[in-house]
Structure formats: structure tokens, C-alpha cells
Amino acid sequence: MTFVVTQACVDVKDKSCIVVCPADCIYEGGRMMYINPDQCIDCGACEEVCPTSAIRYDADLSEADEPFLDLNAEFFEGMAAPKGARKLGLIDRDVAYVAELPRKAD
């Protein structure tokens, strides 16, 4: 089980979740944040601080947000084992689904 960043984060990237994550498992993509499911310790600190309610426990995902469980994991495919989001910084790419979403107006 893991927490998942959903579509509400796209083009927002508040980053307060990164600050509170004790596992350092929330990575910044080009348009949204992604939780590495292999590093998440299920503490829920990120969910509590997310101003857009974009972070959900995987068992609590709505039908519309269910694809984001796989999309968060997909972001890390083919990537060398990340050693922590804060150290790595921005990974200026997104999974195809997110990259193809229309941009939100400012």
C-alpha cells in the first residue's frame, strides 16, 4: 500500500508534501509530484499538508484517480534507484498521460 499523487497536483506542484515527507519519496516531475511506491512508508504526512487534496491513500482512490496509482509507479520505471527526492531535485519529465493533459490556466 502507498500514497498516490493524483491529477489535482498537475500544474500546481505546491511541494509542501516534499518538506514533510520523512521517507523523502516524493519527487518533482515536470508538471506534478510523484510518490515512489517502493520508498513510501505510508505515514500520511503528505496527505495532511496537500493544499489541493491531490494525495490519497491507494485504497481510497476514486475511480477517476485510480490510474494515478500506476502512473506514479510508471514515473520511476527505468530510473536508477533514486536515493531521495530532495537530493535529486527536479526531474523535468512526466509520464505520457500527464504530459498530454491540457495545461491549467494561471
C-alpha positions as CSV (number, residue, x, y, z in Angstrom):
1,M,0.0,0.0,0.0
2,T,1.1,3.5,-0.7
3,F,0.0,7.1,-1.1
4,V,-0.6,8.4,-4.6
5,V,-0.4,11.9,-6.1
6,T,-3.4,12.4,-8.3
7,Q,-4.4,14.8,-11.1
8,A,-5.2,17.6,-8.7
9,C,-1.5,18.2,-8.5
10,V,-0.9,18.7,-12.2
11,D,0.4,22.2,-12.9
12,V,0.2,23.1,-9.1
13,K,3.3,21.4,-7.5
14,D,2.9,23.1,-4.2
15,K,5.8,21.0,-2.8
16,S,4.7,21.2,0.9
17,C,4.5,17.4,0.7
18,I,8.2,17.1,0.0
19,V,9.0,19.2,3.1
20,V,7.1,16.9,5.5
21,C,7.9,13.5,3.9
22,P,10.2,11.6,6.3
23,A,10.9,9.0,3.7
24,D,12.0,11.6,1.1
25,C,10.0,9.6,-1.5
26,I,8.1,12.5,-3.3
27,Y,9.8,13.5,-6.5
28,E,9.2,16.6,-8.6
29,G,8.3,15.9,-12.2
30,G,7.8,18.5,-14.9
31,R,4.1,19.1,-14.1
32,M,3.3,17.2,-10.9
33,M,4.8,15.4,-8.0
34,Y,5.2,11.6,-7.9
35,I,5.4,9.3,-4.9
36,N,7.8,6.4,-5.3
37,P,5.8,3.4,-4.1
38,D,8.9,1.5,-3.2
39,Q,10.0,4.2,-0.8
40,C,6.7,5.4,0.7
41,I,6.3,4.3,4.4
42,D,2.5,5.1,4.4
43,C,2.8,7.7,7.2
44,G,0.2,10.1,5.6
45,A,2.1,13.3,6.4
46,C,1.9,14.4,2.8
47,E,-1.8,13.9,2.5
48,E,-2.4,16.1,5.5
49,V,-0.5,19.1,4.1
50,C,-1.5,18.9,0.4
51,P,-3.5,22.1,-0.3
52,T,-5.3,20.6,-3.3
53,S,-6.1,17.2,-1.7
54,A,-4.2,15.6,-4.6
55,I,-2.6,12.9,-2.3
56,R,-4.7,9.9,-1.4
57,Y,-4.1,6.5,0.1
58,D,-4.3,4.0,-2.7
59,A,-7.2,2.1,-1.2
60,D,-9.1,5.4,-1.0
61,L,-8.7,6.5,-4.7
62,S,-11.8,7.5,-6.6
63,E,-12.4,5.7,-9.8
64,A,-11.2,8.7,-11.8
65,D,-8.0,8.8,-9.8
66,E,-7.2,5.0,-9.9
67,P,-5.0,5.3,-13.0
68,F,-2.6,7.5,-11.0
69,L,-1.6,4.5,-8.8
70,D,0.1,3.0,-11.9
71,L,1.2,6.4,-13.2
72,N,3.1,7.2,-10.1
73,A,4.9,3.9,-10.3
74,E,5.5,4.3,-14.1
75,F,7.3,7.6,-13.5
76,F,10.1,5.6,-11.8
77,E,10.4,2.8,-14.4
78,G,13.8,2.6,-16.0
79,M,15.2,5.1,-13.4
80,A,18.2,4.0,-11.4
81,A,17.2,3.5,-7.8
82,P,16.6,7.1,-6.6
83,K,18.4,8.0,-3.4
84,G,16.0,10.6,-2.3
85,A,13.9,13.4,-3.8
86,R,15.5,16.3,-2.0
87,K,19.0,15.4,-3.2
88,L,17.8,14.6,-6.8
89,G,15.7,17.7,-7.3
90,L,13.6,18.4,-10.4
91,I,13.2,15.5,-12.9
92,D,11.9,17.6,-15.8
93,R,9.6,15.0,-17.4
94,D,6.3,13.4,-16.8
95,V,4.5,10.2,-17.7
96,A,2.9,10.4,-21.1
97,Y,-0.6,10.7,-19.7
98,V,0.3,13.7,-17.6
99,A,2.4,15.3,-20.3
100,E,-0.6,15.2,-22.7
101,L,-3.1,16.8,-20.3
102,P,-4.1,20.3,-21.2
103,R,-2.3,22.9,-19.2
104,K,-4.2,24.6,-16.4
105,A,-4.7,28.4,-16.8
106,D,-2.9,30.5,-14.2
